[in-house]
Amino acid sequence: MAKITLVYWSGTGNTESMALALQKGIEAGGAELDFINIETDSLDKDKMLASDIICFGSPACGVEQINEDYFEPLMDELGDKLSGKKLFLFGSFGHGDGEFMQTWSSQVKDFGATLVAEPILAQDAPEDDILDELTEAGKKLAS
């Protein structure tokens, strides 16, 4: 059974909706899941790093960047500890073109991580097709 840690932050609820859809798929796929809202839940980084797959979700904040209060410090702290890890990224954005996800993807690849699938993005509130895509992605991650 795969062990997956899903860590997310949501400011408006859009990224949380995405995280819940991903959670639904992961659980349907039978994986063991740690579901962490980085703002309100405690994060055991050692346990997270021992997971088979780590899912990170953040909305775009500021000028096309990941959340600066929680995710930027986490990425700075983890850095090369992500080397060799399998990651899946997702997030939402309200304006711009979602460039933050390209930057974030490059950052984790530079740390030596492998993206197990293309990141999934939603502009504003995720439509049903995006939520369905996340649920299906979760099932695939779990298998």
Secondary structure as GFF3:
##gff-version 3
##sequence-region A 1 143
A	DSSP	beta_strand	3	8	.	.	.	ID=ss1
A	DSSP	alpha_helix	14	28	.	.	.	ID=ss2
A	DSSP	beta_strand	32	37	.	.	.	ID=ss3
A	DSSP	alpha_helix	45	49	.	.	.	ID=ss4
A	DSSP	beta_strand	53	57	.	.	.	ID=ss5
A	DSSP	alpha_helix	71	78	.	.	.	ID=ss6
A	DSSP	three_ten_helix	79	82	.	.	.	ID=ss7
A	DSSP	beta_strand	86	93	.	.	.	ID=ss8
A	DSSP	alpha_helix	99	110	.	.	.	ID=ss9
A	DSSP	beta_strand	114	115	.	.	.	ID=ss10
A	DSSP	beta_strand	120	123	.	.	.	ID=ss11
A	DSSP	alpha_helix	128	142	.	.	.	ID=ss12
###
